[in-house]
Amino acid sequence: MTLDHIVGQVVPVSILQSALRTNRMGHAYLFSGTDGLGKETVARLVARELVERGGPLSEIHVLGGEENIGIDTIRDLRNRATLKPAGYSIWIILNAERMSPEASNTLLKTLEEPPEGTFFLLTTTQPHALLSTIISRCQHLPFRRVGQKEIAQWLANRTGVEADDAKVQSISMLANGSLGKAWSYWEGSLLEERRALVSKLMAVPRSSYPEVLGMSHSWPEDRKTIARELQVFLEWHRDLFVVKNGIEVPLYNHGYECELEETSSFYTNKDLLMIMTQILRTGKAIAGNGRIRFYVGYLLLLMKKGALT
């Protein structure tokens, strides 16, 4: 795989290809954007190309990922990076927003005086969480969400299924611009999990308050899962608003037109807008270490209260 195979990221890929072709690579790059856009893949492809150019003694070092990055890790990076490498030395820092404040300041000092032959490739989903001085010392390349048609064609090419296939079209919409999410939907159980969650959402207006509260008591305490599920909450209520008002836009929940029509009759536009606002607030609260079942329970009760039953 090469940079030519990257889908939907014409601008950052073109900039990197030009820099590689003209031997004008900067010492530090920051790739930002939501999950599943290819930031890590591009970083590894660029690193591989630099290793080939730097010779057999070149090295690739990868830090971060799902783990927090502490000052000791960055101190070790700095100590090793200050030694002039025999070949090229490439440091990939995944999810750079996970660096502690102390680690960030230590990295900054290294970025200010980078050794010759040393390159830094940082990825982040939250550029606002990084020190502005770190961003200013990197060439910042934002990765955009991939278009629905591009995702559908990418899935078609990868799976051999036609781009206009119902499942391909549904997944390309649900992927929300992310190739990674699209592939997870295709090969995993996410579609089945989504259908089960939508069934719960459809049941809320018709359930009693104790039944609704009981749903929250069994909710899994997993922050990554709830972040994904709250997106489904938001997409479902957005579709309710769209159907209720006869707005001509594609639905996230394709195939549920009858259910959306019926469920939308339980809500006023004001209530749907209130619920969508609360879904966003719930996501922020849980991301800030709020108790999942407490906030989900409160949200479900608001959804029940908003229904005209």
C-alpha positions in Angstrom: 0.0 0.0 0.0 1.2 3.5 -0.8 -0.1 7.1 -0.4 -1.8 6.7 -3.8 -4.2 4.2 -2.2 -5.5 6.7 0.5 -9.1 7.6 -0.2 -10.7 11.0 0.4 -7.6 12.9 1.7 -6.4 14.6 -1.5 -5.0 17.7 0.1 -2.8 16.2 2.9 -1.6 13.3 0.7 -0.7 15.7 -2.2 1.3 17.9 0.2 3.2 14.9 1.6 3.8 13.4 -1.8 5.2 16.7 -3.0 7.5 17.1 0.0 8.8 13.5 -0.5 9.3 14.0 -4.2 11.3 17.2 -3.8 13.1 16.1 -0.6 11.6 18.9 1.4 10.0 17.0 4.2 9.5 19.1 7.3 10.8 17.9 10.6 7.3 17.6 12.2 3.7 17.0 11.0 0.4 17.0 12.8 -2.4 15.0 11.3 -5.8 15.9 12.8 -9.3 14.6 12.3 -11.9 12.2 13.6 -11.3 8.5 14.0 -11.1 6.3 10.9 -9.9 8.9 8.4 -6.5 7.3 7.8 -4.2 9.5 9.9 -2.3 6.6 11.4 -2.1 4.8 8.0 -0.6 7.9 6.3 1.9 8.4 9.2 3.1 4.8 8.8 3.3 5.0 5.0 5.3 8.3 5.2 7.6 6.7 7.9 8.2 3.7 5.7 9.1 5.9 2.8 11.5 7.9 5.0 13.1 4.7 6.2 13.8 3.5 2.7 15.5 6.8 1.9 17.4 7.0 5.1 19.1 3.6 4.7 19.1 0.3 6.6 20.0 1.9 10.0 16.9 4.1 10.0 14.3 3.4 12.7 10.6 3.9 13.3 9.4 4.5 16.8 5.7 4.4 17.7 4.3 5.9 20.9 0.8 6.4 22.2 -2.4 4.9 20.9 -4.9 4.0 23.6 -2.5 4.7 26.4 -1.7 8.0 28.1 1.7 9.4 27.3 3.6 10.5 30.4 6.7 12.7 30.8 9.1 9.7 31.3 8.1 8.4 27.8 8.8 11.8 26.2 12.0 12.2 28.2 13.2 8.9 26.8 12.2 10.1 23.3 14.1 13.4 23.8 17.2 11.6 25.1 17.3 9.2 22.1 16.3 11.9 19.6 19.2 14.2 20.6 21.7 11.5 19.4 22.4 12.0 15.7 21.0 8.9 14.0 23.0 6.8 11.7 20.0 6.8 9.3 16.7 8.6 9.7 14.9 8.4 13.0 11.1 8.7 12.7 8.9 9.1 15.7 5.1 8.5 15.3 3.0 9.8 18.2 -0.5 8.5 18.0 -3.3 10.3 19.8 -1.0 13.1 20.8 -3.7 14.7 22.9 -3.1 11.9 25.4 0.2 13.5 26.4 0.3 14.9 29.9 1.1 18.7 30.2 4.6 17.9 31.4 5.1 15.5 28.5 3.8 18.1 26.1 6.3 20.7 27.3 9.1 18.3 27.1 8.2 17.4 23.5 8.0 21.1 22.7 11.7 21.6 23.6 12.6 18.8 21.2 10.5 20.2 18.4 12.2 23.6 18.8 15.6 22.1 18.1 15.1 18.9 16.1 18.2 16.9 15.3 19.0 16.5 11.6 17.5 13.3 10.1 14.8 13.1 12.8 11.1 13.4 11.9 8.0 13.6 14.0 4.6 12.5 12.8 1.8 13.3 15.3 -1.9 12.3 15.0 -4.8 13.6 17.0 -8.6 13.7 17.1 -8.5 16.8 19.4 -6.1 19.4 18.1 -7.6 21.9 20.5 -6.3 19.8 23.4 -2.6 20.3 22.2 -0.4 23.1 23.2 -0.7 25.9 20.6 3.1 26.0 20.5 3.3 22.4 19.5 0.8 23.0 16.7 2.8 26.0 15.5 6.0 23.9 15.3 4.3 21.3 13.1 3.0 21.4 9.6 -0.7 20.9 10.5 -2.6 18.8 7.9 -6.3 18.4 8.8 -8.0 15.2 7.5 -11.5 15.7 6.2 -14.5 13.4 6.5 -14.8 11.2 3.4 -17.9 11.7 1.2 -20.7 9.2 1.2 -20.2 8.3 -2.5 -16.5 7.9 -2.0 -17.1 5.5 0.9 -19.7 3.5 -1.1 -17.2 3.1 -4.0 -14.4 2.2 -1.6 -16.6 -0.5 0.0 -17.6 -1.8 -3.4 -14.0 -2.0 -4.5 -13.0 -3.8 -1.4 -15.8 -6.2 -1.1 -16.8 -6.8 -4.7 -20.4 -5.7 -4.0 -22.0 -3.1 -6.2 -21.8 0.5 -4.9 -25.6 0.9 -5.1 -26.2 -2.2 -3.0 -28.6 -1.4 -0.1 -26.2 -2.5 2.6 -23.3 -0.5 1.0 -25.5 2.6 0.8 -26.7 2.2 4.4 -23.2 1.8 5.8 -21.8 4.6 3.7 -24.4 6.9 5.3 -23.9 5.6 8.9 -20.1 5.8 8.6 -20.3 9.5 9.0 -17.3 10.2 6.8 -15.1 7.5 8.4 -13.6 4.6 6.3 -12.6 2.9 9.5 -16.2 3.0 10.8 -17.6 1.9 7.5 -15.4 -1.2 7.5 -16.3 -2.0 11.1 -20.0 -1.9 10.2 -19.3 -4.1 7.2 -17.3 -6.9 8.8 -18.4 -6.8 12.4 -21.6 -6.8 14.5 -22.2 -3.1 14.6 -25.2 -3.2 12.3 -26.9 -5.8 14.6 -26.0 -3.8 17.7 -27.4 -0.7 16.1 -30.7 -2.4 15.2 -31.0 -3.6 18.9 -30.4 0.0 20.1 -32.9 1.5 17.7 -35.5 -1.0 19.0 -34.9 0.4 22.5 -35.3 3.9 21.2 -38.6 3.1 19.5 -39.8 1.5 22.7 -39.2 4.6 24.9 -42.4 6.6 24.0 -44.6 3.5 24.6 -43.0 2.4 27.9 -43.8 3.4 31.4 -41.4 5.5 33.4 -40.2 2.5 35.6 -39.6 0.5 32.4 -37.5 3.4 30.9 -35.5 3.8 34.0 -34.9 0.0 34.1 -33.3 0.2 30.6 -30.6 2.5 32.0 -29.8 0.2 35.0 -28.6 -2.5 32.5 -26.6 -0.1 30.3 -23.0 -1.3 29.9 -20.4 0.9 31.6 -18.2 1.4 28.6 -17.2 4.9 27.5 -16.2 3.9 24.0 -19.4 2.0 23.4 -21.6 4.8 24.8 -20.0 7.4 22.6 -20.9 5.3 19.6 -24.4 4.7 20.9 -25.1 8.4 21.6 -24.4 9.0 18.0 -27.1 6.6 17.2 -29.4 8.4 19.6 -28.7 11.6 17.8 -29.2 10.2 14.3 -32.5 8.6 15.3 -33.9 11.8 16.7 -32.6 13.8 13.7 -34.4 11.3 11.4 -37.6 11.7 13.5 -37.4 15.5 13.0 -36.7 15.1 9.2 -39.6 12.7 8.7 -42.0 14.8 10.9 -41.3 17.9 8.8 -41.1 16.2 5.4 -37.5 17.3 4.8 -36.0 15.8 1.7 -32.6 14.6 2.9 -31.2 11.0 3.2 -32.0 9.2 6.4 -29.4 7.6 8.6 -31.9 4.9 9.5 -32.8 3.8 6.0 -35.4 1.1 6.0 -37.2 2.4 9.1 -39.4 4.9 7.3 -42.6 3.5 8.6 -41.3 3.3 12.2 -39.9 6.8 12.0 -43.3 8.1 10.7 -45.1 6.4 13.5 -42.7 7.4 16.3 -42.4 11.0 15.2 -46.1 11.5 15.9 -45.3 11.1 19.7 -43.1 14.3 19.7 -43.3 18.0 18.9 -40.5 19.7 17.0 -39.6 21.6 20.2 -39.3 18.3 22.2 -37.1 16.7 19.4 -34.8 19.7 19.4 -34.6 19.6 23.2 -33.8 15.9 23.2 -31.0 16.3 20.6 -29.5 19.1 22.6 -29.6 16.9 25.7 -27.9 14.0 23.8 -25.0 16.3 23.0 -24.8 17.5 26.6 -24.8 13.8 27.8 -21.9 13.0 25.5 -19.9 15.8 26.9 -20.7 14.9 30.5 -19.8 11.3 30.0 -16.6 12.2 28.2 -15.8 14.4 31.2 -15.9 11.2 33.4 -19.6 11.4 34.3 -21.4 8.3 35.4 -22.8 6.5 32.4 -25.9 4.9 33.8 -26.9 8.1 35.7 -26.7 10.3 32.5 -28.2 7.7 30.2 -31.1 7.3 32.7 -31.7 11.0 32.8 -31.6 11.2 29.0 -34.1 8.3 28.6 -36.5 9.9 31.1 -36.3 13.2 29.2 -37.1 11.2 26.0 -40.1 9.6 27.7 -41.2 12.9 29.2 -41.0 14.6 25.7 -43.3 12.0 24.2 -47.0 12.9 23.9 -48.2 9.9 25.9 
